[in-house]
């Protein structure tokens, strides 16, 4: 009986909070709870430093000396392999054989092919992803990279949780999306649809082009 009453009170309080609090606050709380306990302090630190203006991911760029680029996302079947392919295409135009680009997933299933939406959207940009196979991010990849690009806060938090020393070379790719793109994150189209995948890849194309141009300069 006591437990039932407590559960009813808990549901009532949560319902009232959802009605009274702004939707953005409710979503932020939901996202916070989605993280593992050890990841939550990292996420809070990142969000607070960004909101207070102590750190601006939108202007944090890779150093000009970077030569080995690593793109990471959740499963290495959509965003990060597209970035790898786009970057390798751009690097052909840069007269320097020292540049390399690769990709991996923080939660990848090794050997998994690219998502069908990704293959179709990439084809529209003349990028073949049919032969891509996912690979899991490893310490060796992290250590060897000069610059690591994450797509969203989840990527960033998980990477910092597993390899805290990588913080100084970890950047948000959205920093290269241009002034008209306001978000710090490039959302995962896996949970949306083909059209969102197409829009996501257009943003990635802009980011990689701007990144490559910064290297050429």
C-alpha positions in Angstrom: 0.0 0.0 0.0 2.8 2.4 1.0 4.7 1.6 -2.2 1.7 2.2 -4.3 1.0 5.6 -2.7 4.7 6.5 -3.2 4.6 5.6 -6.8 1.4 7.6 -7.3 2.9 10.6 -5.7 6.1 10.2 -7.8 4.1 10.1 -11.0 2.0 13.1 -9.8 5.1 15.2 -9.1 6.6 14.3 -12.5 3.5 15.1 -14.3 3.3 18.5 -12.5 6.9 19.2 -13.4 6.3 18.5 -17.0 3.3 20.9 -17.1 5.1 23.7 -15.2 8.6 23.5 -16.6 9.5 24.6 -20.1 9.8 21.8 -22.6 13.5 22.5 -23.1 14.1 21.9 -19.4 12.2 18.7 -19.5 14.1 17.5 -22.5 17.4 18.4 -20.9 16.5 16.5 -17.7 15.5 13.5 -19.9 18.8 13.6 -21.8 20.8 13.9 -18.5 19.2 10.7 -17.2 20.0 8.9 -20.4 23.7 9.0 -19.5 25.5 6.5 -17.4 26.2 7.6 -13.8 29.9 8.2 -14.5 29.1 10.2 -17.7 26.7 12.6 -16.1 29.3 14.9 -14.4 31.1 15.2 -17.7 27.9 16.2 -19.5 27.0 18.7 -16.8 30.4 20.3 -17.0 30.2 20.6 -20.8 26.7 22.0 -20.8 27.4 24.5 -18.0 30.6 25.8 -19.5 28.9 26.2 -22.8 25.8 28.0 -21.4 28.0 30.3 -19.2 30.2 31.2 -22.2 33.3 29.7 -20.6 33.7 27.5 -23.6 32.3 27.9 -27.1 32.3 24.6 -29.2 31.3 26.6 -32.2 34.6 28.5 -32.4 36.9 25.7 -31.2 38.9 24.6 -34.2 41.5 21.9 -34.9 45.1 23.2 -34.9 46.7 24.0 -38.2 49.4 21.3 -37.4 46.8 18.5 -37.4 47.4 15.8 -40.0 45.5 12.8 -38.8 41.8 13.3 -38.5 39.4 11.0 -36.8 35.6 11.3 -37.1 33.4 9.6 -34.5 29.7 9.0 -34.0 27.5 6.4 -32.3 27.6 3.4 -34.7 29.9 4.4 -37.6 27.1 3.6 -40.1 25.9 7.1 -41.1 27.6 10.4 -40.0 31.2 9.5 -39.4 31.8 7.2 -42.4 30.3 10.0 -44.6 32.7 12.5 -43.1 35.6 10.1 -43.7 34.7 9.7 -47.3 34.1 13.4 -47.8 37.4 14.3 -46.1 39.4 11.8 -48.2 37.9 13.3 -51.3 38.8 16.8 -50.2 42.3 15.7 -49.2 43.0 14.7 -52.8 43.0 18.4 -53.6 45.5 19.2 -50.8 49.0 18.7 -52.0 50.2 16.9 -48.9 50.4 13.1 -48.5 50.7 13.4 -44.7 47.0 14.0 -44.3 44.8 11.0 -43.3 41.2 10.6 -42.4 39.4 7.7 -40.7 36.2 7.1 -38.8 34.8 4.9 -36.0 31.8 4.4 -33.7 31.8 4.6 -30.0 29.2 1.8 -29.9 29.8 0.3 -33.3 29.1 -3.3 -34.3 32.3 -4.2 -36.2 31.6 -5.2 -39.8 28.1 -3.7 -40.0 27.4 -2.0 -43.3 26.4 1.6 -43.8 22.7 2.3 -43.2 20.6 2.2 -46.4 19.5 5.9 -45.9 23.2 6.8 -45.7 24.1 5.0 -48.8 21.3 6.7 -50.8 22.0 10.2 -49.4 25.8 9.8 -50.0 25.2 8.7 -53.6 23.5 12.0 -54.2 26.9 13.7 -53.3 28.8 11.2 -55.4 30.1 9.4 -52.4 30.0 5.6 -52.4 29.3 4.0 -49.0 28.3 0.6 -50.2 31.5 -1.0 -49.2 31.9 0.7 -45.8 32.0 -1.5 -42.8 31.8 -0.2 -39.2 34.7 -0.3 -36.8 34.7 0.2 -33.1 36.7 3.1 -31.7 39.8 2.0 -29.9 42.5 3.6 -27.7 45.0 3.2 -30.5 42.9 5.3 -32.9 42.4 8.0 -30.2 46.1 8.1 -29.4 47.2 8.3 -33.1 44.8 11.1 -34.1 45.8 14.7 -34.1 42.2 15.9 -34.2 39.0 14.0 -33.2 35.6 15.3 -34.4 32.4 14.4 -32.5 28.9 15.0 -33.9 27.0 15.5 -30.7 27.3 15.8 -26.9 26.7 12.1 -26.5 29.7 11.3 -28.7 31.8 13.9 -26.8 30.7 12.7 -23.3 31.3 9.0 -24.1 34.7 9.6 -25.5 35.8 11.8 -22.6 34.5 9.2 -20.2 36.6 6.5 -21.7 39.7 8.5 -22.7 39.9 11.7 -20.6 43.3 12.6 -22.0 41.8 13.1 -25.5 40.0 16.3 -24.4 42.6 18.6 -25.8 42.2 17.2 -29.3 38.4 16.7 -29.3 36.3 19.1 -31.3 32.7 19.4 -32.4 32.4 19.2 -36.1 29.5 21.7 -36.2 32.2 24.4 -35.6 32.8 24.2 -39.4 29.1 24.4 -40.4 29.1 28.1 -41.0 27.5 31.1 -39.1 24.0 30.2 -40.3 24.1 26.9 -38.5 23.4 27.7 -34.8 23.4 24.3 -33.2 26.4 22.8 -31.5 25.3 19.3 -32.5 24.7 17.5 -35.8 21.9 15.2 -34.9 21.9 11.5 -35.7 19.5 10.9 -38.6 19.2 7.2 -37.6 16.2 8.0 -35.4 14.5 10.1 -38.1 14.1 9.4 -41.8 15.6 9.5 -45.3 15.0 13.2 -45.7 16.7 14.1 -42.5 19.6 11.9 -43.5 19.9 13.9 -46.7 19.8 17.2 -44.8 22.4 15.9 -42.3 24.8 14.9 -45.1 24.5 18.4 -46.7 25.6 19.9 -43.3 28.4 17.4 -43.1 29.5 18.3 -46.7 29.7 21.9 -45.7 31.6 21.1 -42.5 34.2 19.0 -44.3 34.6 21.5 -47.1 35.3 24.3 -44.6 37.7 22.1 -42.6 39.6 21.2 -45.8 39.7 24.9 -46.8 41.2 25.8 -43.5 44.0 23.2 -44.1 44.7 24.5 -47.6 45.1 28.0 -46.2 
